[in-house]
Amino acid sequence: MLVEVLDGEVLLFEADFHFLPRVGETISKDSGGYFTYYDVEEVWHRQEASGAFKACVGVVLND
């Protein structure tokens, strides 16, 4: 499942997940030899103009 990962209204990246991340979970992204970790704070689906729904998660950088 392709999921948009956003920090506020800024799209950070799109990622393919086997399952939709849940609020409270931590996700990671390989950033060229190290990992960047994000805490999931919000999950929603938005409807595109075509009528298809897109999964979205709102995250905060976990330092």
PyMOL Python script that loads the backbone (N, CA, C, O; Angstrom):
from pymol import cmd

cmd.read_pdbstr("""\
ATOM      1  N   MET A   1       0.848  -1.167   0.000  1.00  0.00           N
ATOM      2  CA  MET A   1       0.000   0.000   0.000  1.00  0.00           C
ATOM      3  C   MET A   1       0.895   1.232   0.000  1.00  0.00           C
ATOM      4  O   MET A   1       1.758   1.379   0.865  1.00  0.00           O
ATOM      5  N   LEU A   2       0.690   2.109  -0.963  1.00  0.00           N
ATOM      6  CA  LEU A   2       1.461   3.342  -1.063  1.00  0.00           C
ATOM      7  C   LEU A   2       0.859   4.380  -0.109  1.00  0.00           C
ATOM      8  O   LEU A   2      -0.338   4.661  -0.160  1.00  0.00           O
ATOM      9  N   VAL A   3       1.698   4.941   0.755  1.00  0.00           N
ATOM     10  CA  VAL A   3       1.252   5.869   1.797  1.00  0.00           C
ATOM     11  C   VAL A   3       2.052   7.160   1.686  1.00  0.00           C
ATOM     12  O   VAL A   3       3.275   7.136   1.547  1.00  0.00           O
ATOM     13  N   GLU A   4       1.350   8.284   1.750  1.00  0.00           N
ATOM     14  CA  GLU A   4       2.015   9.589   1.809  1.00  0.00           C
ATOM     15  C   GLU A   4       2.383   9.877   3.257  1.00  0.00           C
ATOM     16  O   GLU A   4       1.553   9.723   4.154  1.00  0.00           O
ATOM     17  N   VAL A   5       3.626  10.294   3.489  1.00  0.00           N
ATOM     18  CA  VAL A   5       4.100  10.625   4.834  1.00  0.00           C
ATOM     19  C   VAL A   5       4.323  12.126   4.885  1.00  0.00           C
ATOM     20  O   VAL A   5       5.127  12.673   4.130  1.00  0.00           O
ATOM     21  N   LEU A   6       3.596  12.793   5.791  1.00  0.00           N
ATOM     22  CA  LEU A   6       3.619  14.255   5.852  1.00  0.00           C
ATOM     23  C   LEU A   6       4.020  14.761   7.228  1.00  0.00           C
ATOM     24  O   LEU A   6       3.715  14.144   8.248  1.00  0.00           O
ATOM     25  N   ASP A   7       4.708  15.891   7.235  1.00  0.00           N
ATOM     26  CA  ASP A   7       4.997  16.639   8.460  1.00  0.00           C
ATOM     27  C   ASP A   7       4.208  17.930   8.335  1.00  0.00           C
ATOM     28  O   ASP A   7       4.617  18.854   7.631  1.00  0.00           O
ATOM     29  N   GLY A   8       3.079  17.986   9.020  1.00  0.00           N
ATOM     30  CA  GLY A   8       2.164  19.107   8.817  1.00  0.00           C
ATOM     31  C   GLY A   8       1.557  18.981   7.433  1.00  0.00           C
ATOM     32  O   GLY A   8       0.936  17.966   7.118  1.00  0.00           O
ATOM     33  N   GLU A   9       1.728  19.995   6.606  1.00  0.00           N
ATOM     34  CA  GLU A   9       1.230  19.941   5.233  1.00  0.00           C
ATOM     35  C   GLU A   9       2.345  19.668   4.220  1.00  0.00           C
ATOM     36  O   GLU A   9       2.116  19.718   3.012  1.00  0.00           O
ATOM     37  N   VAL A  10       3.548  19.379   4.715  1.00  0.00           N
ATOM     38  CA  VAL A  10       4.702  19.146   3.850  1.00  0.00           C
ATOM     39  C   VAL A  10       4.862  17.648   3.597  1.00  0.00           C
ATOM     40  O   VAL A  10       5.016  16.865   4.535  1.00  0.00           O
ATOM     41  N   LEU A  11       4.823  17.258   2.324  1.00  0.00           N
ATOM     42  CA  LEU A  11       5.035  15.867   1.952  1.00  0.00           C
ATOM     43  C   LEU A  11       6.516  15.540   2.102  1.00  0.00           C
ATOM     44  O   LEU A  11       7.356  16.118   1.413  1.00  0.00           O
ATOM     45  N   LEU A  12       6.837  14.606   3.010  1.00  0.00           N
ATOM     46  CA  LEU A  12       8.227  14.201   3.215  1.00  0.00           C
ATOM     47  C   LEU A  12       8.644  13.143   2.202  1.00  0.00           C
ATOM     48  O   LEU A  12       9.713  13.229   1.597  1.00  0.00           O
ATOM     49  N   PHE A  13       7.771  12.129   2.024  1.00  0.00           N
ATOM     50  CA  PHE A  13       8.055  11.057   1.081  1.00  0.00           C
ATOM     51  C   PHE A  13       6.827  10.173   0.952  1.00  0.00           C
ATOM     52  O   PHE A  13       5.889  10.275   1.742  1.00  0.00           O
ATOM     53  N   GLU A  14       6.842   9.307  -0.049  1.00  0.00           N
ATOM     54  CA  GLU A  14       5.838   8.259  -0.199  1.00  0.00           C
ATOM     55  C   GLU A  14       6.549   6.938   0.031  1.00  0.00           C
ATOM     56  O   GLU A  14       7.682   6.750  -0.411  1.00  0.00           O
ATOM     57  N   ALA A  15       5.883   6.028   0.719  1.00  0.00           N
ATOM     58  CA  ALA A  15       6.502   4.745   1.030  1.00  0.00           C
ATOM     59  C   ALA A  15       5.485   3.629   0.842  1.00  0.00           C
ATOM     60  O   ALA A  15       4.277   3.833   0.964  1.00  0.00           O
ATOM     61  N   ASP A  16       6.005   2.451   0.543  1.00  0.00           N
ATOM     62  CA  ASP A  16       5.169   1.271   0.366  1.00  0.00           C
ATOM     63  C   ASP A  16       5.201   0.466   1.663  1.00  0.00           C
ATOM     64  O   ASP A  16       6.253  -0.028   2.067  1.00  0.00           O
ATOM     65  N   PHE A  17       4.040   0.336   2.313  1.00  0.00           N
ATOM     66  CA  PHE A  17       3.916  -0.424   3.560  1.00  0.00           C
ATOM     67  C   PHE A  17       3.024  -1.636   3.325  1.00  0.00           C
ATOM     68  O   PHE A  17       2.075  -1.572   2.544  1.00  0.00           O
ATOM     69  N   HIS A  18       3.329  -2.735   3.997  1.00  0.00           N
ATOM     70  CA  HIS A  18       2.456  -3.914   3.936  1.00  0.00           C
ATOM     71  C   HIS A  18       1.168  -3.647   4.713  1.00  0.00           C
ATOM     72  O   HIS A  18       0.099  -4.140   4.353  1.00  0.00           O
ATOM     73  N   PHE A  19       1.287  -2.853   5.793  1.00  0.00           N
ATOM     74  CA  PHE A  19       0.148  -2.481   6.625  1.00  0.00           C
ATOM     75  C   PHE A  19       0.206  -0.977   6.865  1.00  0.00           C
ATOM     76  O   PHE A  19       1.289  -0.394   6.909  1.00  0.00           O
ATOM     77  N   LEU A  20      -0.951  -0.352   7.018  1.00  0.00           N
ATOM     78  CA  LEU A  20      -1.009   1.078   7.299  1.00  0.00           C
ATOM     79  C   LEU A  20      -0.489   1.322   8.720  1.00  0.00           C
ATOM     80  O   LEU A  20      -1.007   0.731   9.669  1.00  0.00           O
ATOM     81  N   PRO A  21       0.532   2.187   8.885  1.00  0.00           N
ATOM     82  CA  PRO A  21       1.034   2.487  10.232  1.00  0.00           C
ATOM     83  C   PRO A  21      -0.080   3.071  11.102  1.00  0.00           C
ATOM     84  O   PRO A  21      -0.974   3.759  10.610  1.00  0.00           O
ATOM     85  N   ARG A  22      -0.009   2.782  12.408  1.00  0.00           N
ATOM     86  CA  ARG A  22      -1.016   3.272  13.344  1.00  0.00           C
ATOM     87  C   ARG A  22      -0.450   4.392  14.209  1.00  0.00           C
ATOM     88  O   ARG A  22       0.763   4.513  14.381  1.00  0.00           O
ATOM     89  N   VAL A  23      -1.346   5.198  14.745  1.00  0.00           N
ATOM     90  CA  VAL A  23      -0.953   6.277  15.651  1.00  0.00           C
ATOM     91  C   VAL A  23      -0.185   5.663  16.820  1.00  0.00           C
ATOM     92  O   VAL A  23      -0.605   4.657  17.391  1.00  0.00           O
ATOM     93  N   GLY A  24       0.946   6.280  17.170  1.00  0.00           N
ATOM     94  CA  GLY A  24       1.781   5.798  18.264  1.00  0.00           C
ATOM     95  C   GLY A  24       2.948   4.935  17.809  1.00  0.00           C
ATOM     96  O   GLY A  24       3.890   4.720  18.571  1.00  0.00           O
ATOM     97  N   GLU A  25       2.899   4.440  16.582  1.00  0.00           N
ATOM     98  CA  GLU A  25       3.998   3.630  16.068  1.00  0.00           C
ATOM     99  C   GLU A  25       5.120   4.529  15.556  1.00  0.00           C
ATOM    100  O   GLU A  25       4.917   5.718  15.307  1.00  0.00           O
ATOM    101  N   THR A  26       6.293   3.948  15.406  1.00  0.00           N
ATOM    102  CA  THR A  26       7.446   4.647  14.842  1.00  0.00           C
ATOM    103  C   THR A  26       7.775   4.011  13.500  1.00  0.00           C
ATOM    104  O   THR A  26       7.820   2.787  13.375  1.00  0.00           O
ATOM    105  N   ILE A  27       8.004   4.852  12.503  1.00  0.00           N
ATOM    106  CA  ILE A  27       8.431   4.354  11.193  1.00  0.00           C
ATOM    107  C   ILE A  27       9.831   4.902  10.928  1.00  0.00           C
ATOM    108  O   ILE A  27      10.236   5.904  11.517  1.00  0.00           O
ATOM    109  N   SER A  28      10.557   4.244  10.046  1.00  0.00           N
ATOM    110  CA  SER A  28      11.909   4.694   9.730  1.00  0.00           C
ATOM    111  C   SER A  28      12.091   4.777   8.227  1.00  0.00           C
ATOM    112  O   SER A  28      11.387   4.128   7.453  1.00  0.00           O
ATOM    113  N   LYS A  29      13.057   5.594   7.842  1.00  0.00           N
ATOM    114  CA  LYS A  29      13.387   5.764   6.423  1.00  0.00           C
ATOM    115  C   LYS A  29      14.902   5.696   6.292  1.00  0.00           C
ATOM    116  O   LYS A  29      15.626   6.382   7.014  1.00  0.00           O
ATOM    117  N   ASP A  30      15.376   4.871   5.372  1.00  0.00           N
ATOM    118  CA  ASP A  30      16.801   4.785   5.098  1.00  0.00           C
ATOM    119  C   ASP A  30      17.226   6.083   4.426  1.00  0.00           C
ATOM    120  O   ASP A  30      16.719   6.441   3.363  1.00  0.00           O
ATOM    121  N   SER A  31      18.154   6.777   5.051  1.00  0.00           N
ATOM    122  CA  SER A  31      18.593   8.084   4.552  1.00  0.00           C
ATOM    123  C   SER A  31      20.056   8.045   4.128  1.00  0.00           C
ATOM    124  O   SER A  31      20.847   8.909   4.506  1.00  0.00           O
ATOM    125  N   GLY A  32      20.402   7.041   3.346  1.00  0.00           N
ATOM    126  CA  GLY A  32      21.763   6.957   2.823  1.00  0.00           C
ATOM    127  C   GLY A  32      22.795   6.526   3.854  1.00  0.00           C
ATOM    128  O   GLY A  32      23.741   7.268   4.123  1.00  0.00           O
ATOM    129  N   GLY A  33      22.635   5.358   4.429  1.00  0.00           N
ATOM    130  CA  GLY A  33      23.610   4.840   5.382  1.00  0.00           C
ATOM    131  C   GLY A  33      23.195   4.985   6.833  1.00  0.00           C
ATOM    132  O   GLY A  33      23.852   4.433   7.716  1.00  0.00           O
ATOM    133  N   TYR A  34      22.143   5.697   7.097  1.00  0.00           N
ATOM    134  CA  TYR A  34      21.593   5.808   8.453  1.00  0.00           C
ATOM    135  C   TYR A  34      20.078   5.894   8.342  1.00  0.00           C
ATOM    136  O   TYR A  34      19.543   6.088   7.250  1.00  0.00           O
ATOM    137  N   PHE A  35      19.391   5.753   9.455  1.00  0.00           N
ATOM    138  CA  PHE A  35      17.934   5.789   9.445  1.00  0.00           C
ATOM    139  C   PHE A  35      17.425   7.044  10.133  1.00  0.00           C
ATOM    140  O   PHE A  35      17.989   7.501  11.127  1.00  0.00           O
ATOM    141  N   THR A  36      16.346   7.592   9.583  1.00  0.00           N
ATOM    142  CA  THR A  36      15.621   8.693  10.197  1.00  0.00           C
ATOM    143  C   THR A  36      14.324   8.113  10.732  1.00  0.00           C
ATOM    144  O   THR A  36      13.616   7.404  10.017  1.00  0.00           O
ATOM    145  N   TYR A  37      14.005   8.413  11.997  1.00  0.00           N
ATOM    146  CA  TYR A  37      12.830   7.851  12.644  1.00  0.00           C
ATOM    147  C   TYR A  37      11.751   8.911  12.824  1.00  0.00           C
ATOM    148  O   TYR A  37      12.036  10.063  13.152  1.00  0.00           O
ATOM    149  N   TYR A  38      10.511   8.497  12.602  1.00  0.00           N
ATOM    150  CA  TYR A  38       9.360   9.387  12.717  1.00  0.00           C
ATOM    151  C   TYR A  38       8.289   8.730  13.582  1.00  0.00           C
ATOM    152  O   TYR A  38       8.040   7.531  13.461  1.00  0.00           O
ATOM    153  N   ASP A  39       7.657   9.512  14.452  1.00  0.00           N
ATOM    154  CA  ASP A  39       6.525   9.042  15.252  1.00  0.00           C
ATOM    155  C   ASP A  39       5.236   9.375  14.513  1.00  0.00           C
ATOM    156  O   ASP A  39       5.038  10.512  14.087  1.00  0.00           O
ATOM    157  N   VAL A  40       4.363   8.391  14.361  1.00  0.00           N
ATOM    158  CA  VAL A  40       3.083   8.585  13.676  1.00  0.00           C
ATOM    159  C   VAL A  40       2.105   9.237  14.660  1.00  0.00           C
ATOM    160  O   VAL A  40       1.846   8.697  15.736  1.00  0.00           O
ATOM    161  N   GLU A  41       1.568  10.393  14.286  1.00  0.00           N
ATOM    162  CA  GLU A  41       0.637  11.121  15.143  1.00  0.00           C
ATOM    163  C   GLU A  41      -0.782  11.170  14.591  1.00  0.00           C
ATOM    164  O   GLU A  41      -1.724  11.467  15.327  1.00  0.00           O
ATOM    165  N   GLU A  42      -0.944  10.881  13.297  1.00  0.00           N
ATOM    166  CA  GLU A  42      -2.269  10.987  12.684  1.00  0.00           C
ATOM    167  C   GLU A  42      -2.320  10.086  11.458  1.00  0.00           C
ATOM    168  O   GLU A  42      -1.329   9.931  10.745  1.00  0.00           O
ATOM    169  N   VAL A  43      -3.483   9.497  11.224  1.00  0.00           N
ATOM    170  CA  VAL A  43      -3.706   8.651  10.044  1.00  0.00           C
ATOM    171  C   VAL A  43      -5.036   9.064   9.422  1.00  0.00           C
ATOM    172  O   VAL A  43      -6.025   9.228  10.136  1.00  0.00           O
ATOM    173  N   TRP A  44      -5.074   9.235   8.101  1.00  0.00           N
ATOM    174  CA  TRP A  44      -6.318   9.580   7.427  1.00  0.00           C
ATOM    175  C   TRP A  44      -6.244   9.145   5.967  1.00  0.00           C
ATOM    176  O   TRP A  44      -5.189   8.732   5.485  1.00  0.00           O
ATOM    177  N   HIS A  45      -7.348   9.238   5.284  1.00  0.00           N
ATOM    178  CA  HIS A  45      -7.420   8.969   3.844  1.00  0.00           C
ATOM    179  C   HIS A  45      -7.998  10.215   3.182  1.00  0.00           C
ATOM    180  O   HIS A  45      -8.964  10.799   3.672  1.00  0.00           O
ATOM    181  N   ARG A  46      -7.402  10.611   2.074  1.00  0.00           N
ATOM    182  CA  ARG A  46      -7.944  11.747   1.336  1.00  0.00           C
ATOM    183  C   ARG A  46      -8.391  11.243  -0.031  1.00  0.00           C
ATOM    184  O   ARG A  46      -7.831  10.295  -0.582  1.00  0.00           O
ATOM    185  N   GLN A  47      -9.406  11.899  -0.556  1.00  0.00           N
ATOM    186  CA  GLN A  47      -9.954  11.494  -1.848  1.00  0.00           C
ATOM    187  C   GLN A  47      -9.354  12.356  -2.944  1.00  0.00           C
ATOM    188  O   GLN A  47      -9.397  13.585  -2.876  1.00  0.00           O
ATOM    189  N   GLU A  48      -8.792  11.703  -3.954  1.00  0.00           N
ATOM    190  CA  GLU A  48      -8.217  12.408  -5.090  1.00  0.00           C
ATOM    191  C   GLU A  48      -9.319  12.790  -6.063  1.00  0.00           C
ATOM    192  O   GLU A  48     -10.446  12.312  -5.943  1.00  0.00           O
ATOM    193  N   ALA A  49      -9.007  13.640  -7.017  1.00  0.00           N
ATOM    194  CA  ALA A  49      -9.982  14.102  -8.007  1.00  0.00           C
ATOM    195  C   ALA A  49     -10.575  12.940  -8.802  1.00  0.00           C
ATOM    196  O   ALA A  49     -11.717  13.009  -9.256  1.00  0.00           O
ATOM    197  N   SER A  50      -9.795  11.878  -8.968  1.00  0.00           N
ATOM    198  CA  SER A  50     -10.270  10.701  -9.715  1.00  0.00           C
ATOM    199  C   SER A  50     -11.287   9.886  -8.926  1.00  0.00           C
ATOM    200  O   SER A  50     -11.931   8.991  -9.474  1.00  0.00           O
ATOM    201  N   GLY A  51     -11.433  10.195  -7.633  1.00  0.00           N
ATOM    202  CA  GLY A  51     -12.341   9.447  -6.766  1.00  0.00           C
ATOM    203  C   GLY A  51     -11.630   8.390  -5.946  1.00  0.00           C
ATOM    204  O   GLY A  51     -12.220   7.826  -5.023  1.00  0.00           O
ATOM    205  N   ALA A  52     -10.362   8.108  -6.266  1.00  0.00           N
ATOM    206  CA  ALA A  52      -9.583   7.131  -5.505  1.00  0.00           C
ATOM    207  C   ALA A  52      -9.178   7.721  -4.155  1.00  0.00           C
ATOM    208  O   ALA A  52      -9.010   8.933  -4.020  1.00  0.00           O
ATOM    209  N   PHE A  53      -9.025   6.849  -3.160  1.00  0.00           N
ATOM    210  CA  PHE A  53      -8.592   7.287  -1.840  1.00  0.00           C
ATOM    211  C   PHE A  53      -7.108   7.025  -1.666  1.00  0.00           C
ATOM    212  O   PHE A  53      -6.592   6.009  -2.130  1.00  0.00           O
ATOM    213  N   LYS A  54      -6.425   7.941  -0.999  1.00  0.00           N
ATOM    214  CA  LYS A  54      -4.981   7.848  -0.757  1.00  0.00           C
ATOM    215  C   LYS A  54      -4.746   7.834   0.750  1.00  0.00           C
ATOM    216  O   LYS A  54      -5.238   8.705   1.467  1.00  0.00           O
ATOM    217  N   ALA A  55      -3.990   6.840   1.231  1.00  0.00           N
ATOM    218  CA  ALA A  55      -3.653   6.756   2.652  1.00  0.00           C
ATOM    219  C   ALA A  55      -2.571   7.782   2.981  1.00  0.00           C
ATOM    220  O   ALA A  55      -1.620   7.965   2.221  1.00  0.00           O
ATOM    221  N   CYS A  56      -2.732   8.450   4.129  1.00  0.00           N
ATOM    222  CA  CYS A  56      -1.786   9.467   4.566  1.00  0.00           C
ATOM    223  C   CYS A  56      -1.491   9.285   6.049  1.00  0.00           C
ATOM    224  O   CYS A  56      -2.370   8.886   6.813  1.00  0.00           O
ATOM    225  N   VAL A  57      -0.258   9.574   6.461  1.00  0.00           N
ATOM    226  CA  VAL A  57       0.092   9.585   7.873  1.00  0.00           C
ATOM    227  C   VAL A  57       0.802  10.895   8.183  1.00  0.00           C
ATOM    228  O   VAL A  57       1.647  11.362   7.418  1.00  0.00           O
ATOM    229  N   GLY A  58       0.443  11.469   9.307  1.00  0.00           N
ATOM    230  CA  GLY A  58       1.112  12.672   9.796  1.00  0.00           C
ATOM    231  C   GLY A  58       2.153  12.249  10.818  1.00  0.00           C
ATOM    232  O   GLY A  58       1.849  11.499  11.745  1.00  0.00           O
ATOM    233  N   VAL A  59       3.374  12.726  10.653  1.00  0.00           N
ATOM    234  CA  VAL A  59       4.483  12.303  11.513  1.00  0.00           C
ATOM    235  C   VAL A  59       5.217  13.488  12.101  1.00  0.00           C
ATOM    236  O   VAL A  59       5.074  14.627  11.656  1.00  0.00           O
ATOM    237  N   VAL A  60       6.021  13.178  13.129  1.00  0.00           N
ATOM    238  CA  VAL A  60       6.932  14.134  13.737  1.00  0.00           C
ATOM    239  C   VAL A  60       8.287  13.449  13.825  1.00  0.00           C
ATOM    240  O   VAL A  60       8.374  12.285  14.216  1.00  0.00           O
ATOM    241  N   LEU A  61       9.343  14.166  13.464  1.00  0.00           N
ATOM    242  CA  LEU A  61      10.692  13.632  13.525  1.00  0.00           C
ATOM    243  C   LEU A  61      11.020  13.225  14.957  1.00  0.00           C
ATOM    244  O   LEU A  61      10.783  13.994  15.889  1.00  0.00           O
ATOM    245  N   ASN A  62      11.557  12.034  15.138  1.00  0.00           N
ATOM    246  CA  ASN A  62      11.943  11.525  16.447  1.00  0.00           C
ATOM    247  C   ASN A  62      13.467  11.595  16.543  1.00  0.00           C
ATOM    248  O   ASN A  62      14.173  10.750  15.992  1.00  0.00           O
ATOM    249  N   ASP A  63      13.960  12.605  17.244  1.00  0.00           N
ATOM    250  CA  ASP A  63      15.432  12.774  17.387  1.00  0.00           C
ATOM    251  C   ASP A  63      15.984  11.865  18.440  1.00  0.00           C
ATOM    252  O   ASP A  63      17.189  11.872  18.692  1.00  0.00           O
TER     253      ASP A  63
END
""", "prot")
cmd.dss("prot")
cmd.show_as("cartoon", "prot")
cmd.util.cbc("prot")
cmd.orient("prot")
